[in-house]
Amino acid sequence: MHEIQVPNALPPAGHYAPAVVHNGLVFVSGILPKNLQTGETYNLLPIEEQARVVLQNLATILDAAGSSPEKVLKTTVYVADIDLWQRVNAVYASFFGAHRPARSIVPVPKLHFDVLIELEAVAHQ
């Protein structure tokens, strides 16, 4: 197992790596709508902007692991209100384009820092 650290990003505040690679698979930890360099949380932005930040952070983490969004196999998306899902799905579809990884949607009552979305992923290198 190889831990991935993102260049120029703050280290995680908790006991985890942003991603780990094992046997050519990249396991990405839950990503919040935060600035990777400053740690600023964007919990007051509209859901579409929070989703864009999360997906851009995904791309950054995948790049650090030698992967890319086109190599994502599976995502799990946690949303603080299932009524936001269509808005999230529009941003998600725009980000991935023709690529359609497997996906789970999990509505939750509350996420850390009062954000509206969290995403985790599995990709290959």
C-alpha positions, 0 to 999 in steps of 0.5 A: 500500500502506498499513501498519496500526498497531494503536492502543495496541499495541507496534510489531512487533519485526521488519521488518514491519507487523501488516497492510497494505491494498492495493486494499481487501484487508487482509493480516494478518501472522502472529499469535502468542498475545501480549498486543498492549499488553505483548508478553507471550507466552502460550506456557504456556497450553493450545492453546484459550487460545492460539487464543482470544488469536490470534483476538482479536488478529486481530479487533483488527488487522482493526478497526484496518484498517477490517475485521472477522472477518466479512470474512475471506476466507482464513486460514492456521493453523500448529500445532506439533502436528497432534494439536492441530488438533481443539481449535483447530478448535473455538475457530476455529469458535466465533469465526467462527460461520456465516462460513466463510473459506477456510483452510489448516492447516499442521503445523510442528515448532516456532513462535517463542517455543515457542507452539503456534499462529500465524495469518495472514489476508486480509480485505476492508475 
